[in-house]
Amino acid sequence: MKRILFLFHRWLRVVMCLFFAMWFGSGIVMMTVEYPQLTEQERLAGLPVLQTDKILVSAEKALLLGQSLGQLDGPVVELKLTSIAARPA
């Protein structure tokens, strides 16, 4: 039983050493290789189609509501319409 335990421990060390070496090597690769960048068209192509028939509030009403609630403290530079959980937001 003692010999089996020693053999198991020895081979477990070898396997764990190889695992940690692979982990270390992949970390070095992740630090040095840049991630691919998507163009704006590629990024938008992966998004679901926006269902404009479900829009309940116009952009003007949303801006007025934001101003009245004090959530807008300056001029609006950009306004984006997106969908969250298949609903326009």
C-alpha positions in Angstrom: 0.0 0.0 0.0 2.9 2.4 0.8 4.5 1.7 -2.6 1.2 2.4 -4.4 0.9 5.7 -2.5 4.5 6.7 -3.4 3.9 5.9 -7.1 0.6 7.8 -7.1 2.2 10.8 -5.5 5.1 10.8 -7.9 2.9 10.7 -11.0 0.5 13.2 -9.6 3.5 15.6 -9.2 4.4 15.0 -12.9 0.8 15.7 -14.1 0.4 18.8 -11.9 3.8 20.1 -13.0 2.8 19.8 -16.7 -0.6 21.4 -15.9 1.0 24.4 -14.2 3.7 24.8 -16.9 0.8 24.9 -19.5 -1.0 27.4 -17.4 2.1 29.6 -17.0 2.8 29.4 -20.8 -0.8 30.3 -21.7 -0.5 33.3 -19.3 2.6 34.5 -21.1 0.8 34.2 -24.5 -2.2 36.1 -23.2 0.0 38.9 -22.0 2.0 39.3 -25.2 -0.6 38.6 -28.0 -3.2 41.2 -28.7 -6.8 40.3 -28.9 -8.4 40.7 -32.4 -10.4 43.9 -32.8 -13.9 43.8 -34.4 -14.9 46.5 -36.8 -18.1 48.4 -36.2 -19.9 46.5 -38.9 -18.8 43.1 -37.6 -19.9 44.1 -34.0 -23.3 45.3 -35.2 -23.8 42.2 -37.4 -23.8 40.0 -34.3 -26.5 42.0 -32.5 -30.1 41.0 -32.7 -32.5 43.0 -34.8 -34.0 45.9 -32.9 -37.8 45.7 -32.8 -38.9 49.3 -33.3 -42.6 48.5 -33.1 -42.1 47.9 -29.3 -40.7 51.3 -28.6 -43.1 53.1 -26.1 -41.3 56.4 -25.5 -39.8 58.7 -28.1 -36.3 60.1 -27.8 -37.6 63.6 -27.0 -39.8 62.3 -24.2 -37.0 60.2 -22.7 -34.7 63.3 -22.7 -37.3 65.4 -21.0 -37.9 62.7 -18.4 -34.2 62.4 -17.7 -33.9 66.2 -17.3 -36.9 66.4 -15.0 -35.5 63.6 -12.8 -32.1 65.3 -12.6 -30.3 62.5 -14.3 -28.9 64.7 -17.1 -26.5 67.4 -15.8 -25.2 68.6 -19.1 -26.0 68.7 -22.8 -26.7 65.3 -24.5 -23.9 64.4 -26.9 -25.0 61.0 -27.9 -28.1 58.9 -27.7 -28.2 55.2 -28.4 -31.1 52.9 -28.8 -30.5 49.2 -27.9 -32.3 46.2 -26.7 -32.2 44.5 -23.4 -33.9 41.1 -22.9 -35.5 41.5 -26.4 -37.0 44.9 -25.4 -35.9 48.3 -26.8 -34.0 50.4 -24.2 
